Amino acid sequence: MTKFRSRFGAVVLGAIWLAIASGAHAEALVKPLPQPDTRRLSAQQAKDLADARAEFDKVRVGLVGNALAEAYAQIGALYLRFGFDDVAAVAFYDASQLAPKDPRWRYLQGVVARTQKRNAEARADFEAALTLDKNYLPIRFRLADTLVDLGQPDAARTLLTEAATQHPDQAIVHAVLGRLELRQKRYADAATHLAQALKLEPQADALYQDLAEAYAGQGNAERAAEARAKAGSRQPRLDDPLVAGIYADAAAAPPPPASALEAARRMLADRDFAAARALTEAALKEKPDDAEALALAARLDALLGKSAAARDEAARALKLEPDSAAANLSQGMVHEFAGEEAKAYPYYVRALKADPAQPDARLLLGNALMRRHEYAEAAEQYRQLAAVAPGAEAEARLAAAEVAAGRCAEALATVNQALAKRAQDGDLMQVFVRLASTCPAASAQERSMALDYAKALYRQLPNAANTTALALAQAAAGQFDDAQKSQAEAIYEAVRVNDTERAAMYRETMRQFVAHHVPDKPWPPAHPYFAPPPLTPLPPEPAPKR
């Protein structure tokens, strides 16, 4: 669930009407969203909910696919936050129908079903979500609770035992399993798992009360008394950002799109290019001299390989609003898509002069500077990008630019400062691991922390990025045999998905591990952070076979 998008995904080109048709077909799968009675809410709450629903009803007619599913999920989260579980249930059902391979919506369907005491439906939803995502632990915990309520504690225990095998260093897994075993009077097993949970998360002192009961059940009064004396109120930590996000401050949630053009921008960000272009074209039919719509159309057409149309649209947007950040950005992108980097550069500068908080212009200007080997200047662009669009990807690019400029110590200090504020950000933690493992200025304590973090990241999500970060940390600790094993795992994964470029990068790092050398960069030199590729149009769709 969670996120680095290094290249554009595939898209069906030139099929605007097909995109609209597929949206109409998907719409037939959804249920009508009820209008609840909001009289029990405060006047402001009722107004906020009514405004959000009005915006949803306004924009959903122009959305398709994943973008439409996201819209239903957002309005569903809002209804759930205000206590309208029945409406939320319909919204999450509709989202899961529109995006059946997205486990989030099936999981949230189950959460609502549990709230409504519909345990059989909740079980089906959680099982479907687990099939799609086996790593998001809250799915297992809620499914186990549901199974217990359905009178199947042994099935719940099997589910949790499997989780403990797959995630042996997650305290919450042992805690939940131990408490279930306590209910089943499996006192010895419960004591083992509860003690392990406390070893992994000593601050969760509420578990001592459970441990005391387990010891008492075994007839060990002395150990029970010792455990009871340590009992407190702090529960083991269970991170469930999907549910927590629903009940967070409404201001933190992204608002529904305010217009068809805003919806098109979101679909562009989600790489649903055909649908984004269809909405942009509709906006231009309504208002042909809309510079914002022309600028967006130029970006999309350049991406889709329609160079002549893109040039015309970008020129018209600039003529209408020569000082517009969007128009200048799109003109630069049209040039870059056409292979005219020198012409693109000044337009990115002009876009930032018009709007210094324009994240796309910061990113593209930073990338251009990296290709020019002007690393310090690129670092400054990425620093500004991280300020206006905080996130680990911007900070990773900043780190790469600083390293390329010979300033890895500064990069490490910057990431340490960011981690102090976002200690649970796994992507940012991985950047720290890579820097601390490869920067000569890193302290022994930082390298030791990097190895601990890398192991935790790998246990949580053993993907190629976390695996190669672990390999770097192992090499920095002198564990070259382990580093080679981890790197081999990443190479295998890259070969399995036919990613020849990434496999080649991983093999180059492997050669350094074999020679007992620690790389001097947090990512391979050919990585897009160090060598960002210029924008290129998507390849044309293959002609249908006859």
C-alpha positions as CSV (number, residue, x, y, z in Angstrom):
1,M,0.0,0.0,0.0
2,T,2.1,3.0,0.2
3,K,5.5,4.7,-3.3
4,F,8.3,5.9,-5.6
5,R,7.0,6.2,-9.1
6,S,10.1,6.4,-11.3
7,R,8.4,6.2,-14.7
8,F,5.1,6.5,-16.3
9,G,2.9,3.4,-16.6
10,A,1.4,2.0,-19.7
11,V,-1.8,3.6,-21.0
12,V,-4.3,2.8,-23.8
13,L,-3.8,5.7,-26.3
14,G,-6.3,7.3,-28.5
15,A,-9.3,5.6,-26.9
16,I,-11.2,8.5,-25.3
17,W,-14.5,7.1,-26.2
18,L,-13.5,3.7,-24.9
19,A,-12.5,5.3,-21.6
20,I,-15.8,7.0,-21.3
21,A,-17.6,3.7,-22.2
22,S,-15.7,1.8,-19.6
23,G,-16.6,4.4,-17.0
24,A,-20.3,3.9,-17.9
25,H,-19.9,0.2,-17.6
26,A,-18.3,0.5,-14.2
27,E,-21.0,2.9,-13.1
28,A,-23.5,0.2,-13.7
29,L,-21.8,-1.9,-11.0
30,V,-22.2,0.7,-8.2
31,K,-25.2,1.2,-5.9
32,P,-26.8,4.6,-5.5
33,L,-25.3,6.5,-2.6
34,P,-28.1,7.4,-0.1
35,Q,-28.6,10.9,1.3
36,P,-28.7,10.5,5.1
37,D,-30.7,12.6,7.6
38,T,-28.1,15.0,9.0
39,R,-30.4,16.8,11.6
40,R,-28.4,15.2,14.5
41,L,-25.3,17.0,13.4
42,S,-24.3,20.5,14.2
43,A,-25.1,23.2,11.6
44,Q,-21.5,23.5,10.6
45,Q,-21.0,19.7,10.3
46,A,-24.2,19.3,8.3
47,K,-23.0,22.1,6.0
48,D,-19.5,20.6,5.6
49,L,-21.0,17.2,4.7
50,A,-23.6,18.7,2.3
51,D,-20.9,20.7,0.6
52,A,-18.6,17.6,0.2
53,R,-21.5,15.5,-1.1
54,A,-22.4,18.2,-3.6
55,E,-18.9,18.4,-4.9
56,F,-18.8,14.6,-5.1
57,D,-22.0,14.4,-7.1
58,K,-20.7,17.2,-9.4
59,V,-17.4,15.6,-10.3
60,R,-18.1,11.9,-10.2
61,V,-19.9,12.0,-13.6
62,G,-16.6,12.8,-15.3
63,L,-14.4,10.2,-13.4
64,V,-13.6,6.7,-14.4
65,G,-11.7,3.7,-13.0
66,N,-9.4,4.2,-10.0
67,A,-10.1,7.9,-9.9
68,L,-13.8,7.2,-9.4
69,A,-13.1,4.5,-6.8
70,E,-11.0,7.0,-4.9
71,A,-13.8,9.6,-5.0
72,Y,-16.3,7.0,-3.6
73,A,-13.8,6.0,-0.9
74,Q,-13.2,9.7,0.1
75,I,-16.9,10.4,0.5
76,G,-17.3,7.1,2.3
77,A,-14.6,8.0,4.8
78,L,-16.3,11.3,5.5
79,Y,-19.7,9.6,6.1
80,L,-18.0,7.1,8.4
81,R,-16.3,9.9,10.3
82,F,-19.7,11.5,10.9
83,G,-21.3,8.2,12.0
84,F,-23.3,7.3,8.9
85,D,-22.1,3.8,8.7
86,D,-24.9,2.6,6.3
87,V,-23.9,5.3,3.7
88,A,-20.2,4.6,4.2
89,A,-20.8,0.9,3.6
90,V,-22.4,1.6,0.2
91,A,-19.6,4.0,-0.7
92,F,-16.8,1.5,0.1
93,Y,-18.7,-1.2,-1.7
94,D,-18.9,1.0,-4.8
95,A,-15.2,1.7,-4.5
96,S,-14.4,-2.0,-4.3
97,Q,-16.5,-2.7,-7.4
98,L,-14.8,0.0,-9.4
99,A,-11.3,-1.1,-8.3
100,P,-11.6,-4.8,-7.4
101,K,-7.8,-5.3,-7.1
102,D,-7.3,-2.5,-4.5
103,P,-7.3,-4.2,-1.1
104,R,-8.0,-0.9,0.8
105,W,-11.6,-0.7,-0.1
106,R,-12.4,-4.4,0.7
107,Y,-10.7,-3.9,4.0
108,L,-12.7,-0.8,4.9
109,Q,-15.8,-2.6,3.8
110,G,-15.0,-5.1,6.4
111,V,-14.3,-2.5,9.0
112,V,-17.8,-1.0,8.5
113,A,-19.4,-4.4,8.4
114,R,-17.9,-5.1,11.8
115,T,-19.2,-1.8,13.2
116,Q,-22.6,-2.9,12.0
117,K,-22.3,-6.4,13.6
118,R,-22.5,-8.0,10.2
119,N,-19.7,-10.5,11.0
120,A,-20.3,-12.9,8.1
121,E,-19.9,-10.1,5.6
122,A,-16.9,-8.7,7.5
123,R,-15.2,-12.1,7.3
124,A,-15.7,-12.3,3.5
125,D,-14.4,-8.7,3.1
126,F,-11.3,-9.3,5.3
127,E,-10.5,-12.6,3.6
128,A,-10.8,-10.9,0.2
129,A,-8.5,-8.0,1.3
130,L,-6.0,-10.5,2.8
131,T,-5.8,-12.3,-0.5
132,L,-4.8,-9.0,-2.2
133,D,-2.5,-7.8,0.5
134,K,-0.8,-10.3,2.9
135,N,1.5,-7.7,4.5
136,Y,-0.9,-5.2,6.1
137,L,-1.2,-6.7,9.5
138,P,-4.5,-5.0,10.7
139,I,-6.3,-7.1,8.1
140,R,-5.2,-10.3,9.9
141,F,-6.1,-8.9,13.3
142,R,-9.6,-7.8,12.4
143,L,-10.2,-11.1,10.6
144,A,-9.1,-13.0,13.7
145,D,-11.4,-11.0,15.9
146,T,-14.2,-11.7,13.5
147,L,-13.5,-15.4,13.5
148,V,-13.5,-15.4,17.3
149,D,-16.9,-13.7,17.3
150,L,-18.2,-16.3,14.8
151,G,-17.2,-19.1,17.2
152,Q,-14.0,-20.1,15.3
153,P,-11.1,-19.4,17.7
154,D,-9.0,-22.2,16.3
155,A,-9.2,-20.7,12.8
156,A,-8.2,-17.3,14.3
157,R,-5.3,-18.9,16.1
158,T,-4.1,-20.5,12.9
159,L,-4.3,-17.1,11.1
160,L,-2.3,-15.4,13.9
161,T,0.3,-18.2,14.2
162,E,1.0,-17.8,10.5
163,A,1.4,-14.0,11.1
164,A,3.8,-14.7,13.9
165,T,5.9,-16.9,11.6
166,Q,6.0,-14.3,8.9
167,H,6.5,-11.3,11.2
168,P,8.5,-12.7,14.2
169,D,9.8,-9.3,15.3
170,Q,6.4,-7.5,15.3
171,A,5.4,-7.2,19.0
172,I,1.7,-6.7,18.2
173,V,1.5,-10.1,16.5
174,H,2.7,-11.9,19.6
175,A,0.5,-9.8,21.8
176,V,-2.7,-10.5,19.9
177,L,-1.9,-14.2,19.6
178,G,-1.0,-14.4,23.3
179,R,-4.3,-12.8,24.3
180,L,-6.2,-15.2,22.1
181,E,-4.4,-18.2,23.6
182,L,-5.2,-16.8,27.1
183,R,-8.9,-16.9,26.2
184,Q,-8.5,-20.5,25.0
185,K,-6.7,-21.4,28.3
186,R,-3.5,-22.2,26.4
187,Y,-1.6,-20.8,29.3
188,A,1.9,-21.9,28.4
189,D,1.6,-20.8,24.8
190,A,0.1,-17.5,25.9
191,A,2.9,-16.8,28.3
192,T,5.5,-17.5,25.6
193,H,4.0,-15.1,23.1
194,L,3.2,-12.4,25.7
195,A,6.7,-12.5,27.0
196,Q,8.1,-12.2,23.4
197,A,5.8,-9.2,22.8
198,L,7.2,-7.5,25.9
199,K,10.7,-8.3,24.9
200,L,10.1,-6.6,21.5
201,E,8.1,-3.7,22.9
202,P,9.0,-3.3,26.6
203,Q,6.9,-0.1,27.0
204,A,3.7,-2.0,26.3
205,D,3.3,-2.7,30.1
206,A,-0.4,-3.4,29.8
207,L,0.6,-6.9,28.6
208,Y,2.0,-7.7,32.1
209,Q,-1.6,-8.1,33.3
210,D,-2.2,-10.7,30.6
211,L,1.1,-12.4,31.4
212,A,0.1,-12.5,35.1
213,E,-3.1,-14.3,34.1
214,A,-1.1,-16.8,32.0
215,Y,1.3,-17.6,34.8
216,A,-1.6,-17.9,37.2
217,G,-3.3,-20.3,34.9
218,Q,-0.1,-22.5,35.0
219,G,-0.2,-22.4,38.8
220,N,2.9,-20.2,39.1
221,A,1.7,-17.6,41.7
222,E,5.1,-16.1,42.2
223,R,5.7,-15.2,38.6
224,A,2.1,-14.0,38.3
225,A,2.6,-11.6,41.2
226,E,5.9,-10.3,39.7
227,A,4.2,-9.7,36.3
228,R,1.1,-8.1,38.0
229,A,3.4,-5.7,39.9
230,K,4.8,-4.4,36.5
231,A,1.4,-4.0,34.9
232,G,0.6,-0.5,33.4
233,S,-1.8,1.0,31.0
234,R,0.3,1.3,27.8
235,Q,-1.0,-1.1,25.1
236,P,1.1,-2.6,22.3
237,R,1.3,-0.3,19.2
238,L,-0.9,-1.2,16.3
239,D,-0.4,1.0,13.3
240,D,-3.6,1.1,11.1
241,P,-3.2,4.3,9.0
242,L,-6.2,3.4,6.8
243,V,-8.6,3.6,9.7
244,A,-6.7,6.2,11.6
245,G,-6.8,8.5,8.6
246,I,-10.6,8.3,8.5
247,Y,-10.9,9.8,12.0
248,A,-8.1,12.3,11.6
249,D,-8.8,16.0,11.4
250,A,-10.9,16.5,8.3
251,A,-8.6,19.3,7.2
252,A,-5.8,16.7,6.8
253,A,-7.8,14.8,4.2
254,P,-7.6,15.8,0.5
255,P,-10.8,17.5,-0.6
256,P,-12.8,16.1,-3.4
257,P,-11.9,17.7,-6.8
258,A,-13.5,21.1,-7.2
259,S,-13.9,20.9,-11.0
260,A,-13.5,18.6,-13.9
261,L,-10.1,20.1,-14.7
262,E,-8.9,19.4,-11.1
263,A,-10.2,15.9,-11.5
264,A,-8.2,15.6,-14.7
265,R,-5.1,16.8,-12.8
266,R,-5.6,14.1,-10.2
267,M,-6.1,11.4,-12.9
268,L,-2.8,12.6,-14.5
269,A,-1.1,12.1,-11.2
270,D,-2.6,8.6,-11.0
271,R,-1.4,7.9,-14.6
272,D,-5.0,7.5,-15.9
273,F,-4.0,9.5,-19.0
274,A,-6.8,8.7,-21.4
275,A,-9.5,9.7,-18.9
276,A,-7.5,12.9,-18.0
277,R,-7.4,13.8,-21.6
278,A,-11.1,13.2,-22.1
279,L,-12.0,15.6,-19.2
280,T,-9.5,18.2,-20.5
281,E,-11.0,18.1,-23.9
282,A,-14.5,18.5,-22.5
283,A,-13.3,21.6,-20.5
284,L,-11.9,23.1,-23.7
285,K,-15.1,22.6,-25.6
286,E,-16.9,24.5,-22.9
287,K,-14.2,27.2,-22.7
288,P,-11.7,27.2,-25.6
289,D,-9.6,30.0,-24.3
290,D,-8.9,28.5,-20.8
291,A,-5.1,28.8,-20.5
292,E,-5.0,26.3,-17.6
293,A,-6.9,23.7,-19.7
294,L,-4.7,24.3,-22.7
295,A,-1.6,23.9,-20.6
296,L,-2.8,20.6,-19.2
297,A,-3.8,19.4,-22.7
298,A,-0.3,20.3,-23.9
299,R,1.3,18.2,-21.2
300,L,-1.0,15.2,-21.9
301,D,-0.6,15.4,-25.7
302,A,3.2,15.7,-25.4
303,L,3.2,12.6,-23.1
304,L,0.9,10.7,-25.6
305,G,3.3,11.5,-28.5
306,K,1.0,14.1,-30.2
307,S,3.8,16.6,-30.6
308,A,2.1,19.0,-33.1
309,A,-1.1,19.3,-31.0
310,A,1.0,19.8,-27.9
311,R,3.1,22.6,-29.4
312,D,-0.1,24.4,-30.6
313,E,-1.8,24.1,-27.2
314,A,1.3,25.2,-25.3
315,A,1.8,28.2,-27.5
316,R,-1.9,29.3,-27.2
317,A,-1.7,29.0,-23.4
318,L,1.4,31.2,-23.3
319,K,-0.2,33.7,-25.6
320,L,-3.2,34.0,-23.4
321,E,-1.3,34.1,-20.1
322,P,2.5,34.7,-20.7
323,D,3.2,35.0,-17.0
324,S,1.3,31.9,-16.0
325,A,3.3,29.2,-14.1
326,A,1.2,26.4,-15.6
327,A,1.6,27.8,-19.2
328,N,5.4,28.1,-18.8
329,L,5.8,24.7,-17.2
330,S,3.8,23.1,-20.0
331,Q,5.8,24.8,-22.7
332,G,9.0,23.5,-21.0
333,M,7.6,20.0,-20.8
334,V,6.6,20.1,-24.5
335,H,10.2,21.0,-25.4
336,E,11.6,18.3,-23.1
337,F,9.3,15.6,-24.5
338,A,10.5,16.6,-27.9
339,G,14.1,16.2,-26.9
340,E,14.8,19.9,-26.8
341,E,16.2,20.2,-23.3
342,A,18.1,23.5,-23.8
343,K,14.8,25.1,-24.8
344,A,12.9,23.6,-21.9
345,Y,15.3,24.9,-19.2
346,P,14.3,28.6,-19.3
347,Y,10.6,27.9,-19.2
348,Y,11.1,25.9,-16.0
349,V,12.9,28.9,-14.5
350,R,10.0,31.2,-15.7
351,A,7.4,28.9,-14.2
352,L,9.2,29.1,-10.8
353,K,9.5,32.8,-11.0
354,A,5.7,33.0,-11.5
355,D,5.1,30.4,-8.7
356,P,8.0,29.4,-6.5
357,A,5.8,26.7,-4.9
358,Q,5.3,24.9,-8.2
359,P,6.5,21.3,-7.4
360,D,6.6,19.9,-10.9
361,A,8.8,22.8,-12.1
362,R,11.1,22.3,-9.1
363,L,11.4,18.6,-9.9
364,L,12.0,19.0,-13.6
365,L,14.5,21.8,-13.1
366,G,16.4,19.8,-10.5
367,N,16.4,16.8,-12.9
368,A,17.8,19.0,-15.7
369,L,20.5,20.3,-13.4
370,M,21.5,16.8,-12.4
371,R,21.9,15.9,-16.1
372,R,24.1,19.0,-16.5
373,H,26.2,17.8,-13.6
374,E,25.3,21.0,-11.7
375,Y,24.8,19.0,-8.5
376,A,24.8,21.8,-5.9
377,E,22.2,23.8,-7.9
378,A,20.1,20.6,-8.3
379,A,20.3,20.1,-4.6
380,E,18.8,23.5,-4.0
381,Q,15.9,22.8,-6.3
382,Y,15.2,19.5,-4.5
383,R,15.5,21.2,-1.1
384,Q,12.8,23.7,-2.2
385,L,10.8,20.7,-3.6
386,A,10.9,19.0,-0.2
387,A,9.7,22.2,1.4
388,V,6.6,22.7,-0.8
389,A,5.8,19.0,-1.3
390,P,7.2,17.1,1.7
391,G,7.9,13.4,1.2
392,A,10.7,10.9,1.2
393,E,11.0,11.0,-2.6
394,A,12.0,14.6,-2.6
395,E,14.3,14.1,0.3
396,A,15.9,11.1,-1.5
397,R,16.6,13.2,-4.6
398,L,18.0,15.9,-2.3
399,A,20.3,13.3,-0.7
400,A,21.5,12.0,-4.1
401,A,22.3,15.5,-5.3
402,E,24.2,16.4,-2.1
403,V,26.2,13.2,-2.4
404,A,27.0,13.9,-6.0
405,A,28.1,17.4,-4.9
406,G,30.5,15.7,-2.4
407,R,28.4,16.7,0.6
408,C,27.2,13.4,2.0
409,A,27.6,14.6,5.6
410,E,25.2,17.5,4.9
411,A,22.8,15.0,3.3
412,L,22.9,12.7,6.4
413,A,22.3,15.7,8.7
414,T,19.3,16.8,6.7
415,V,17.7,13.3,6.8
416,N,18.4,13.0,10.5
417,Q,16.5,16.2,11.1
418,A,13.6,15.0,9.0
419,L,13.5,11.7,10.8
420,A,13.3,13.5,14.1
421,K,9.9,14.7,13.0
422,R,8.7,11.6,11.0
423,A,10.2,8.7,12.9
424,Q,7.6,6.3,11.5
425,D,8.2,7.2,7.8
426,G,9.6,3.9,6.4
427,D,10.6,5.5,3.1
428,L,12.6,8.2,4.8
429,M,14.1,5.6,7.1
430,Q,15.4,3.8,4.1
431,V,17.1,7.0,2.8
432,F,18.8,7.2,6.2
433,V,19.9,3.6,6.0
434,R,21.5,4.1,2.6
435,L,23.2,7.3,3.6
436,A,24.5,6.1,6.9
437,S,25.8,2.9,5.2
438,T,27.7,4.7,2.4
439,C,28.8,8.1,3.8
440,P,32.3,8.1,5.2
441,A,31.2,10.8,7.7
442,A,28.6,8.5,9.3
443,S,29.4,7.6,12.9
444,A,29.6,4.0,14.1
445,Q,26.4,4.6,16.0
446,E,24.6,5.7,12.9
447,R,25.8,2.7,11.0
448,S,24.6,0.4,13.8
449,M,21.2,2.2,13.7
450,A,21.1,1.8,10.0
451,L,21.5,-2.0,10.2
452,D,18.7,-2.2,12.8
453,Y,16.4,0.0,10.7
454,A,17.2,-2.0,7.6
455,K,16.3,-5.3,9.3
456,A,13.1,-3.8,10.5
457,L,12.2,-2.4,7.1
458,Y,12.9,-5.7,5.4
459,R,10.8,-7.6,7.9
460,Q,7.9,-5.3,7.3
461,L,8.1,-5.2,3.5
462,P,10.8,-7.4,1.8
463,N,10.7,-5.6,-1.5
464,A,13.7,-4.9,-3.7
465,A,14.3,-1.4,-2.4
466,N,14.4,-2.5,1.3
467,T,16.4,-5.6,0.4
468,T,19.1,-3.6,-1.3
469,A,19.1,-1.1,1.6
470,L,19.6,-4.0,3.9
471,A,22.5,-5.3,1.8
472,L,24.2,-1.9,2.0
473,A,23.8,-1.8,5.8
474,Q,25.2,-5.4,6.1
475,A,28.2,-4.5,4.0
476,A,28.8,-1.4,6.0
477,A,28.9,-3.6,9.1
478,G,31.4,-5.9,7.4
479,Q,28.8,-8.7,6.9
480,F,29.7,-9.1,3.2
481,D,28.4,-12.7,3.0
482,D,25.0,-11.6,4.2
483,A,25.1,-8.5,1.9
484,Q,25.7,-10.8,-1.1
485,K,22.7,-13.0,-0.1
486,S,20.4,-10.0,0.3
487,Q,21.6,-8.5,-3.0
488,A,21.1,-11.8,-4.8
489,E,17.5,-11.7,-3.6
490,A,17.0,-8.3,-5.2
491,I,18.7,-9.4,-8.4
492,Y,16.4,-12.4,-8.6
493,E,13.3,-10.2,-8.1
494,A,14.5,-7.8,-10.8
495,V,15.1,-10.6,-13.3
496,R,11.7,-12.2,-12.4
497,V,9.9,-9.1,-13.5
498,N,12.2,-8.6,-16.5
499,D,13.6,-5.3,-15.2
500,T,16.9,-5.5,-17.0
501,E,18.1,-2.0,-16.1
502,R,17.6,-2.5,-12.4
503,A,19.1,-6.0,-12.5
504,A,22.2,-4.5,-14.1
505,M,22.5,-1.9,-11.4
506,Y,22.1,-4.6,-8.7
507,R,24.7,-6.8,-10.3
508,E,27.2,-3.9,-10.3
509,T,26.7,-3.4,-6.6
510,M,27.0,-7.2,-6.1
511,R,30.5,-7.1,-7.7
512,Q,31.5,-4.6,-5.0
513,F,30.2,-6.8,-2.2
514,V,32.1,-9.7,-3.6
515,A,35.3,-7.6,-3.6
516,H,34.4,-6.6,0.0
517,H,33.9,-3.0,-1.0
518,V,31.2,-0.8,0.4
519,P,29.7,1.5,-2.3
520,D,30.3,5.2,-1.9
521,K,26.8,6.2,-3.0
522,P,23.5,5.4,-1.5
523,W,22.1,4.3,-4.9
524,P,24.0,3.0,-7.9
525,P,25.3,5.7,-10.2
526,A,22.8,4.7,-12.9
527,H,19.9,5.1,-10.6
528,P,17.3,7.7,-11.7
529,Y,18.1,9.8,-8.6
530,F,21.6,10.3,-9.9
531,A,20.8,10.1,-13.6
532,P,17.2,11.2,-14.0
533,P,16.0,10.4,-17.5
534,P,14.5,13.2,-19.6
535,L,10.8,13.1,-20.3
536,T,9.9,10.9,-23.2
537,P,6.5,10.2,-24.8
538,L,4.8,6.9,-24.0
539,P,5.4,4.2,-26.7
540,P,2.5,3.9,-29.1
541,E,0.0,1.1,-28.4
542,P,0.7,-2.0,-30.6
543,A,-1.7,-2.3,-33.5
544,P,-4.3,-5.0,-32.9
545,K,-3.7,-8.3,-34.5
546,R,-5.9,-9.2,-37.4
